[in-house]
Amino acid sequence: MNILAGGDAGSASDVQTHTQPDSVFRFAADLRGLRHSRGNPTLESMAMATRISKSVISEAFVGRRLPTANTVRELSRMFGADTSAWLTRRAALAASSARAPALPSPEPPSRRSRRPALVVIAATVVVAGLIAVGAGSGSSSRPAPSPSAALRDLPVVPPINGADPLQTSCPSDARAIRQTSVADGLFSVTLMYSPRCEAAWAVATAGVADAEGTTVSLRLYPTGDRFGGQARATLDDGAIARTRILTASVISDGVCVEVSLARQGGESIVYDPPLCADPVSAGEGAASIH
């Protein structure tokens, strides 16, 4: 898997290192953290990509029992993590579970303020860097989130234009406002919106295994300003990609994402019309372009 992205390279394993003994509960919390670091894909999209049922995948994130080796293998592979490291950790847990009691649930951290300040900047902002979503995300250098707060206790930075959505609190109340499938379901593209942050971003996920060798590029921009505040992301070889955010200061009239597809050894195709929505009034919708 080759993510076309800027930024510093980090560890490829995405397996958290803990000073306390491991547990099934902690293992599930780290799986949830890994999922969130890859754009928090839906159970449906993960089931399509791994050929594992949604109920089995959901159970793997809960922590009541250790997921099977096949589930761990397919999830880690889909997330672009070090499959061998995750399977080694799972095997160690399986060997020790019969003789070691489960650790009690850790105390949740004190609740921090979840209302970040909105920073208003100029309407035309160009985000030159691409989004690092694979091995270069560096998520393994951060401590694992508390199981009770794995999906909401995010590192908070102001939701300004060009910010990485996963470094803000925006995903905690985000909803899908438009979604489309590209090339007969080869990829799924979703417009996300956070009412709290008044910010939007786009996420692309590989829908089927034969997406390998195909590159999808996203370009997010304000409605009516196709070459204005741009937030770009490129998805290569069936990974998961997200754009950076655009805020209410530039998307007051709506937001669009332009989707382009390039097959290995073939020409690039820009899908027209782009996927657009009014973040404030749009309900969840879906479309299909071929």
Phi, psi and omega in degrees: 000134185229105180270125177275103188206159174260173178111172182282146177281142179236192180293144182269353189278323184058019176264121185290147176255127184238150176274337179269162178302148181285161177207163177298321180297317179292323178300316179294322179298321179290326174297319177296319177297321178295317177301315182294324180291344179256023175097006178054057181298154181288160176299323181297315181292324177293321178296320178295320184285329186256346186063030175245142184296153180299323181294321179293318179295317179300318179298326181296331181273351184276315178096013177284328177214160182287128178293157180293161179299323180295319179296315179296318181298311184289322179293313180296323178294317180297322181281354181076023180268177180282099184301319181298318181295319179293321179291324177297317179296318180296318180298321178296320178294319180297323182287330185262348187296330182285337185245353182240130178292151178291145177288144175294156179297132179291154177293135178292148178292158178299141184290126176268168178298132182253016179245087180289154178287139177273122180260119181265125179233182184301154187288334181254108181231130178253121177262107187278328186283152172270169190262124179277116183233356184255233184296338183273008183289337177073017185293338182289345181277349180265147177295152181296142177291152175299138182306324181285349183227020188301329184253004181231338182270075186267154172296124188260122169235158181300139181281072180266162177304131179092358179284149173288123183302329181282354174260009176240179175271004186302320182297343185294335177234016184292149176223154177279123180257337171208149178214145178217151171259144183244135176056060176057042175085009180298321177224155174242132180239130184232134171270123180253149178217134176251111177299323181297314181276345187053051185221149180233154173205170181238147180230137175239138182225138176291132183266332182222163186294329185279018174288347181301137181089002180242139180246130174248133177242140179244144173222113182266135182205160178292143176304133179084359181223068190300336180244025179271230184295103187255137174234115190253155171207148177232132180247125184231135175059044168073029176269203177234133181229155175220152173274171167281175189267154166241137186256178182301338180296339180235351182243029181298334179261005180124173183220146180229154172233127176267130184246126175234147185233132178230120176267147182301124180077007181237183181275162178271144180236128174259122182280129183227132009279163176291166177274118185233156178199154169267108187303329185284318187255347186289138169268177177292134181218168178214145177220166178226127176239145187236000000 
